[in-house]
Amino acid sequence: MQGTEVTTGNPVLFLSGEMDLASAEGLTSSLRPFIEAGGPVMLDLSKVTFMDSTGLHVIAETAKALGERGCIFVHGAHGAAAKLFEITQLAQTRENIHIIECFVLVKAA
């Protein structure tokens, strides 16, 4: 009989505010340990109020740095962030970026 193993790890990064040129360096620094560790990177954007191409670029570069060692799951993208993902089709062009639509947390934010 097979059992199920439950482990904790790979925490979710809850982002809030604006993802733009002013926040890019801090976001990149926050993501660096996850890139080095590999594995899935969980980003919750439900409290992100604005995102431009710089924020999108940080996510794309993180996925590129992870390569075959991991993937990025984006949860709760809405507004400008969701529009950017839709227009650029980033999840369709990078096999290790996954956009999960969910508005439960967005409504609560």
OpenMM code with the backbone's topology and positions (N, CA, C; nanometers):
from openmm import Vec3, app, unit

residues = "MET GLN GLY THR GLU VAL THR THR GLY ASN PRO VAL LEU PHE LEU SER GLY GLU MET ASP LEU ALA SER ALA GLU GLY LEU THR SER SER LEU ARG PRO PHE ILE GLU ALA GLY GLY PRO VAL MET LEU ASP LEU SER LYS VAL THR PHE MET ASP SER THR GLY LEU HIS VAL ILE ALA GLU THR ALA LYS ALA LEU GLY GLU ARG GLY CYS ILE PHE VAL HIS GLY ALA HIS GLY ALA ALA ALA LYS LEU PHE GLU ILE THR GLN LEU ALA GLN THR ARG GLU ASN ILE HIS ILE ILE GLU CYS PHE VAL LEU VAL LYS ALA ALA".split()
positions = [
    Vec3(0.0840, -0.1182, 0.0000),
    Vec3(0.0000, 0.0000, 0.0000),
    Vec3(0.0886, 0.1246, 0.0000),
    Vec3(0.0562, 0.2162, -0.0856),
    Vec3(0.1297, 0.3416, -0.0967),
    Vec3(0.0736, 0.4436, 0.0021),
    Vec3(0.1613, 0.5210, 0.0623),
    Vec3(0.1181, 0.6259, 0.1534),
    Vec3(0.1376, 0.7625, 0.0900),
    Vec3(0.0883, 0.8608, 0.1563),
    Vec3(0.1053, 0.9983, 0.1114),
    Vec3(0.1989, 1.0672, 0.2075),
    Vec3(0.2961, 1.1351, 0.1518),
    Vec3(0.3912, 1.2088, 0.2343),
    Vec3(0.3594, 1.3571, 0.2229),
    Vec3(0.3511, 1.4219, 0.3348),
    Vec3(0.3241, 1.5651, 0.3379),
    Vec3(0.4472, 1.6343, 0.3935),
    Vec3(0.4955, 1.7319, 0.3188),
    Vec3(0.6105, 1.8097, 0.3657),
    Vec3(0.5779, 1.9572, 0.3535),
    Vec3(0.6442, 2.0372, 0.4319),
    Vec3(0.6315, 2.1811, 0.4173),
    Vec3(0.7576, 2.2300, 0.3493),
    Vec3(0.7449, 2.3286, 0.2759),
    Vec3(0.8560, 2.3834, 0.1992),
    Vec3(0.7972, 2.4646, 0.0860),
    Vec3(0.8808, 2.5216, 0.0083),
    Vec3(0.8360, 2.6027, -0.1030),
    Vec3(0.7227, 2.6962, -0.0609),
    Vec3(0.7522, 2.7908, 0.0248),
    Vec3(0.6480, 2.8821, 0.0707),
    Vec3(0.5965, 2.9689, -0.0442),
    Vec3(0.4820, 3.0258, -0.0224),
    Vec3(0.4231, 3.1175, -0.1182),
    Vec3(0.4758, 3.2578, -0.0898),
    Vec3(0.5168, 3.3274, -0.1952),
    Vec3(0.5551, 3.4677, -0.1800),
    Vec3(0.4314, 3.5521, -0.2070),
    Vec3(0.3832, 3.6203, -0.1046),
    Vec3(0.2662, 3.7068, -0.1175),
    Vec3(0.3156, 3.8462, -0.1531),
    Vec3(0.2884, 3.8897, -0.2738),
    Vec3(0.3330, 4.0206, -0.3200),
    Vec3(0.2181, 4.1194, -0.3091),
    Vec3(0.2515, 4.2441, -0.2797),
    Vec3(0.1487, 4.3468, -0.2711),
    Vec3(0.2050, 4.4782, -0.3233),
    Vec3(0.1140, 4.5680, -0.3559),
    Vec3(0.1558, 4.6982, -0.4070),
    Vec3(0.1841, 4.6925, -0.5557),
    Vec3(0.2857, 4.7678, -0.5978),
    Vec3(0.3159, 4.7808, -0.7393),
    Vec3(0.4388, 4.7006, -0.7781),
    Vec3(0.4289, 4.6302, -0.8894),
    Vec3(0.5424, 4.5572, -0.9465),
    Vec3(0.5880, 4.6361, -1.0684),
    Vec3(0.6872, 4.7210, -1.0463),
    Vec3(0.7348, 4.8067, -1.1535),
    Vec3(0.8840, 4.8318, -1.1365),
    Vec3(0.9374, 4.9297, -1.2061),
    Vec3(1.0802, 4.9580, -1.2010),
    Vec3(1.1279, 4.9865, -1.0587),
    Vec3(1.0470, 5.0549, -0.9808),
    Vec3(1.0862, 5.0911, -0.8441),
    Vec3(1.0974, 4.9691, -0.7525),
    Vec3(1.0215, 4.8637, -0.7791),
    Vec3(1.0227, 4.7467, -0.6910),
    Vec3(1.1000, 4.6276, -0.7489),
    Vec3(1.1474, 4.6396, -0.8719),
    Vec3(1.2094, 4.5263, -0.9421),
    Vec3(1.3314, 4.4712, -0.8691),
    Vec3(1.4176, 4.5572, -0.8213),
    Vec3(1.5392, 4.5103, -0.7539),
    Vec3(1.5062, 4.4339, -0.6261),
    Vec3(1.4125, 4.4841, -0.5485),
    Vec3(1.3730, 4.4160, -0.4254),
    Vec3(1.3073, 4.2816, -0.4536),
    Vec3(1.2246, 4.2767, -0.5573),
    Vec3(1.1595, 4.1523, -0.5947),
    Vec3(1.2625, 4.0507, -0.6428),
    Vec3(1.3559, 4.0960, -0.7242),
    Vec3(1.4615, 4.0070, -0.7737),
    Vec3(1.5434, 3.9514, -0.6574),
    Vec3(1.5749, 4.0348, -0.5609),
    Vec3(1.6504, 3.9900, -0.4425),
    Vec3(1.5703, 3.8884, -0.3621),
    Vec3(1.4405, 3.9110, -0.3497),
    Vec3(1.3554, 3.8178, -0.2751),
    Vec3(1.3452, 3.6826, -0.3446),
    Vec3(1.3523, 3.6821, -0.4761),
    Vec3(1.3398, 3.5584, -0.5526),
    Vec3(1.4702, 3.4800, -0.5627),
    Vec3(1.5822, 3.5461, -0.5424),
    Vec3(1.7135, 3.4819, -0.5600),
    Vec3(1.7297, 3.3510, -0.4817),
    Vec3(1.6937, 3.3444, -0.3524),
    Vec3(1.7084, 3.2172, -0.2800),
    Vec3(1.6242, 3.1046, -0.3395),
    Vec3(1.5086, 3.1377, -0.3945),
    Vec3(1.4224, 3.0370, -0.4549),
    Vec3(1.4811, 2.9875, -0.5872),
    Vec3(1.5456, 3.0774, -0.6594),
    Vec3(1.6130, 3.0388, -0.7830),
    Vec3(1.7276, 2.9441, -0.7511),
    Vec3(1.8048, 2.9795, -0.6500),
    Vec3(1.9197, 2.8964, -0.6109),
    Vec3(1.8753, 2.7591, -0.5624),
    Vec3(1.7637, 2.7535, -0.4903),
    Vec3(1.7148, 2.6263, -0.4363),
    Vec3(1.6495, 2.5396, -0.5440),
    Vec3(1.5911, 2.6023, -0.6446),
    Vec3(1.5183, 2.5273, -0.7462),
    Vec3(1.3835, 2.4826, -0.6927),
    Vec3(1.3112, 2.4101, -0.7735),
    Vec3(1.1785, 2.3643, -0.7326),
    Vec3(1.0717, 2.4642, -0.7682),
    Vec3(0.9502, 2.4415, -0.7265),
    Vec3(0.8429, 2.5349, -0.7605),
    Vec3(0.8534, 2.6651, -0.6813),
    Vec3(0.8217, 2.7743, -0.7482),
    Vec3(0.8164, 2.9067, -0.6860),
    Vec3(0.6716, 2.9524, -0.6969),
    Vec3(0.6102, 2.9765, -0.5816),
    Vec3(0.4688, 3.0154, -0.5763),
    Vec3(0.4577, 3.1662, -0.5520),
    Vec3(0.3940, 3.2376, -0.6458),
    Vec3(0.3746, 3.3815, -0.6325),
    Vec3(0.2257, 3.4124, -0.6240),
    Vec3(0.1843, 3.4767, -0.5158),
    Vec3(0.0451, 3.5189, -0.5004),
    Vec3(0.0390, 3.6681, -0.5316),
    Vec3(-0.0282, 3.7033, -0.6409),
    Vec3(-0.0380, 3.8429, -0.6837),
    Vec3(-0.1721, 3.9060, -0.6475),
    Vec3(-0.2495, 3.8421, -0.5619),
    Vec3(-0.3849, 3.8901, -0.5328),
    Vec3(-0.3876, 4.0305, -0.4718),
    Vec3(-0.2792, 4.0749, -0.4105),
    Vec3(-0.2760, 4.2094, -0.3521),
    Vec3(-0.1883, 4.3051, -0.4326),
    Vec3(-0.1495, 4.2643, -0.5531),
    Vec3(-0.0730, 4.3525, -0.6411),
    Vec3(-0.1717, 4.4493, -0.7067),
    Vec3(-0.1465, 4.5791, -0.6888),
    Vec3(-0.2375, 4.6810, -0.7408),
    Vec3(-0.1986, 4.7299, -0.8799),
    Vec3(-0.0731, 4.7087, -0.9195),
    Vec3(-0.0264, 4.7516, -1.0511),
    Vec3(0.0942, 4.6680, -1.0904),
    Vec3(0.1021, 4.6345, -1.2189),
    Vec3(0.2189, 4.5628, -1.2693),
    Vec3(0.2444, 4.6087, -1.4123),
    Vec3(0.3705, 4.6446, -1.4397),
    Vec3(0.4050, 4.6818, -1.5756),
    Vec3(0.5019, 4.5786, -1.6339),
    Vec3(0.5597, 4.6100, -1.7470),
    Vec3(0.6475, 4.5144, -1.8147),
    Vec3(0.7710, 4.4805, -1.7320),
    Vec3(0.8122, 4.5688, -1.6419),
    Vec3(0.9277, 4.5394, -1.5571),
    Vec3(0.8958, 4.4239, -1.4627),
    Vec3(0.7787, 4.4240, -1.4029),
    Vec3(0.7370, 4.3138, -1.3165),
    Vec3(0.7266, 4.1840, -1.3940),
    Vec3(0.6730, 4.1936, -1.5134),
    Vec3(0.6634, 4.0769, -1.6007),
    Vec3(0.8025, 4.0236, -1.6349),
    Vec3(0.8945, 4.1150, -1.6604),
    Vec3(1.0324, 4.0780, -1.6930),
    Vec3(1.0995, 4.0042, -1.5761),
    Vec3(1.0755, 4.0493, -1.4543),
    Vec3(1.1329, 3.9825, -1.3368),
    Vec3(1.0823, 3.8380, -1.3288),
    Vec3(0.9543, 3.8176, -1.3526),
    Vec3(0.8986, 3.6824, -1.3496),
    Vec3(0.9583, 3.5976, -1.4616),
    Vec3(0.9689, 3.6549, -1.5817),
    Vec3(1.0257, 3.5813, -1.6951),
    Vec3(1.1719, 3.5452, -1.6709),
    Vec3(1.2483, 3.6371, -1.6154),
    Vec3(1.3904, 3.6111, -1.5873),
    Vec3(1.4072, 3.5071, -1.4766),
    Vec3(1.3167, 3.5081, -1.3809),
    Vec3(1.3199, 3.4060, -1.2755),
    Vec3(1.2953, 3.2685, -1.3351),
    Vec3(1.1967, 3.2596, -1.4235),
    Vec3(1.1679, 3.1323, -1.4905),
    Vec3(1.2877, 3.0875, -1.5734),
    Vec3(1.3502, 3.1811, -1.6418),
    Vec3(1.4674, 3.1491, -1.7233),
    Vec3(1.5813, 3.0984, -1.6354),
    Vec3(1.6043, 3.1639, -1.5221),
    Vec3(1.7112, 3.1236, -1.4299),
    Vec3(1.6831, 2.9857, -1.3691),
    Vec3(1.5571, 2.9562, -1.3429),
    Vec3(1.5204, 2.8247, -1.2902),
    Vec3(1.5430, 2.7157, -1.3945),
    Vec3(1.5136, 2.7481, -1.5186),
    Vec3(1.5293, 2.6504, -1.6262),
    Vec3(1.4546, 2.5219, -1.5969),
    Vec3(1.5234, 2.4101, -1.6108),
    Vec3(1.4615, 2.2796, -1.5877),
    Vec3(1.4613, 2.2399, -1.4402),
    Vec3(1.5111, 2.3274, -1.3530),
    Vec3(1.5176, 2.2958, -1.2097),
    Vec3(1.3920, 2.3351, -1.1340),
    Vec3(1.2972, 2.3995, -1.2015),
    Vec3(1.1763, 2.4408, -1.1308),
    Vec3(1.0824, 2.5188, -1.2189),
    Vec3(0.9718, 2.5598, -1.1603),
    Vec3(0.8726, 2.6360, -1.2347),
    Vec3(0.8113, 2.7419, -1.1435),
    Vec3(0.7400, 2.8336, -1.2050),
    Vec3(0.6736, 2.9414, -1.1326),
    Vec3(0.5231, 2.9237, -1.1467),
    Vec3(0.4540, 2.9298, -1.0340),
    Vec3(0.3083, 2.9283, -1.0318),
    Vec3(0.2624, 3.0670, -0.9886),
    Vec3(0.1897, 3.1349, -1.0754),
    Vec3(0.1367, 3.2681, -1.0457),
    Vec3(-0.0101, 3.2525, -1.0121),
    Vec3(-0.0474, 3.2990, -0.8947),
    Vec3(-0.1833, 3.2830, -0.8441),
    Vec3(-0.2410, 3.4208, -0.8138),
    Vec3(-0.3658, 3.4421, -0.8486),
    Vec3(-0.4354, 3.5652, -0.8094),
    Vec3(-0.4053, 3.6860, -0.8960),
    Vec3(-0.3482, 3.6676, -1.0152),
    Vec3(-0.3227, 3.7824, -1.1030),
    Vec3(-0.4556, 3.8417, -1.1471),
    Vec3(-0.4661, 3.9720, -1.1410),
    Vec3(-0.5887, 4.0411, -1.1811),
    Vec3(-0.5516, 4.1796, -1.2325),
    Vec3(-0.6457, 4.2493, -1.2885),
    Vec3(-0.6218, 4.3851, -1.3368),
    Vec3(-0.5092, 4.3913, -1.4387),
    Vec3(-0.4191, 4.4877, -1.4195),
    Vec3(-0.3082, 4.5090, -1.5133),
    Vec3(-0.2192, 4.3859, -1.5247),
    Vec3(-0.1976, 4.3162, -1.4141),
    Vec3(-0.1121, 4.1969, -1.4174),
    Vec3(-0.1743, 4.0890, -1.5049),
    Vec3(-0.3020, 4.0617, -1.4867),
    Vec3(-0.3696, 3.9603, -1.5678),
    Vec3(-0.3684, 3.9994, -1.7146),
    Vec3(-0.3879, 4.1284, -1.7416),
    Vec3(-0.3878, 4.1770, -1.8794),
    Vec3(-0.2506, 4.1558, -1.9434),
    Vec3(-0.1435, 4.1839, -1.8700),
    Vec3(-0.0077, 4.1619, -1.9224),
    Vec3(0.0162, 4.0155, -1.9556),
    Vec3(-0.0235, 3.9258, -1.8663),
    Vec3(-0.0061, 3.7832, -1.8933),
    Vec3(-0.0854, 3.7418, -2.0172),
    Vec3(-0.2048, 3.7995, -2.0312),
    Vec3(-0.2895, 3.7664, -2.1462),
    Vec3(-0.2284, 3.8191, -2.2767),
    Vec3(-0.1876, 3.9447, -2.2779),
    Vec3(-0.1339, 4.0070, -2.3992),
    Vec3(-0.0028, 3.9422, -2.4434),
    Vec3(0.0856, 3.9197, -2.3480),
    Vec3(0.2183, 3.8664, -2.3822),
    Vec3(0.2184, 3.7155, -2.4000),
    Vec3(0.1149, 3.6484, -2.3496),
    Vec3(0.1057, 3.5026, -2.3533),
    Vec3(0.2321, 3.4383, -2.2953),
    Vec3(0.2815, 3.4964, -2.1873),
    Vec3(0.4041, 3.4487, -2.1238),
    Vec3(0.3955, 3.3019, -2.0844),
    Vec3(0.2824, 3.2615, -2.0300),
    Vec3(0.2675, 3.1217, -1.9873),
    Vec3(0.2675, 3.0263, -2.1062),
    Vec3(0.2284, 3.0755, -2.2223),
    Vec3(0.2275, 2.9899, -2.3405),
    Vec3(0.3658, 2.9806, -2.4049),
    Vec3(0.4504, 3.0809, -2.3801),
    Vec3(0.5828, 3.0816, -2.4422),
    Vec3(0.6912, 3.0222, -2.3533),
    Vec3(0.6654, 3.0117, -2.2240),
    Vec3(0.7622, 2.9535, -2.1304),
    Vec3(0.6961, 2.8343, -2.0640),
    Vec3(0.7533, 2.7188, -2.0808),
    Vec3(0.6891, 2.5984, -2.0267),
    Vec3(0.6971, 2.5876, -1.8752),
    Vec3(0.7773, 2.6709, -1.8091),
    Vec3(0.7860, 2.6607, -1.6636),
    Vec3(0.7185, 2.7779, -1.5915),
    Vec3(0.6259, 2.8455, -1.6593),
    Vec3(0.5422, 2.9473, -1.5948),
    Vec3(0.3968, 2.9025, -1.6085),
    Vec3(0.3273, 2.8992, -1.4948),
    Vec3(0.1878, 2.8547, -1.4924),
    Vec3(0.1028, 2.9615, -1.4241),
    Vec3(0.0009, 3.0077, -1.4930),
    Vec3(-0.0892, 3.1087, -1.4388),
    Vec3(-0.2152, 3.0369, -1.3904),
    Vec3(-0.2460, 3.0543, -1.2629),
    Vec3(-0.3632, 2.9912, -1.2036),
    Vec3(-0.4652, 3.1004, -1.1742),
    Vec3(-0.5757, 3.0957, -1.2454),
    Vec3(-0.6800, 3.1952, -1.2230),
    Vec3(-0.7595, 3.1594, -1.0983),
    Vec3(-0.7684, 3.2558, -1.0096),
    Vec3(-0.8466, 3.2360, -0.8884),
    Vec3(-0.8758, 3.3740, -0.8313),
    Vec3(-1.0015, 3.4054, -0.8148),
    Vec3(-1.0371, 3.5384, -0.7686),
    Vec3(-1.0852, 3.5410, -0.6231),
    Vec3(-1.0793, 3.4278, -0.5560),
    Vec3(-1.1233, 3.4220, -0.4169),
    Vec3(-1.0378, 3.5155, -0.3310),
    Vec3(-0.9053, 3.5042, -0.3436),
    Vec3(-0.8163, 3.5881, -0.2625),
    Vec3(-0.8221, 3.7341, -0.3082),
    Vec3(-0.8414, 3.7575, -0.4374),
    Vec3(-0.8506, 3.8931, -0.4883),
    Vec3(-0.9701, 3.9645, -0.4250),
    Vec3(-1.0830, 3.8955, -0.4166),
    Vec3(-1.2020, 3.9553, -0.3550),
    Vec3(-1.1804, 3.9854, -0.2073),
    Vec3(-1.1005, 3.9034, -0.1417),
    Vec3(-1.0742, 3.9221, 0.0009),
    Vec3(-0.9738, 4.0335, 0.0266),
    Vec3(-0.8937, 4.0679, -0.0740),
    Vec3(-0.7856, 4.1671, -0.0559),
    Vec3(-0.8369, 4.3060, -0.0404),
] * unit.nanometer
topology = app.Topology()
chain = topology.addChain("A")
for resn in residues:
    res = topology.addResidue(resn, chain)
    for name in ("N", "CA", "C"):
        topology.addAtom(name, app.Element.getBySymbol(name[0]), res)
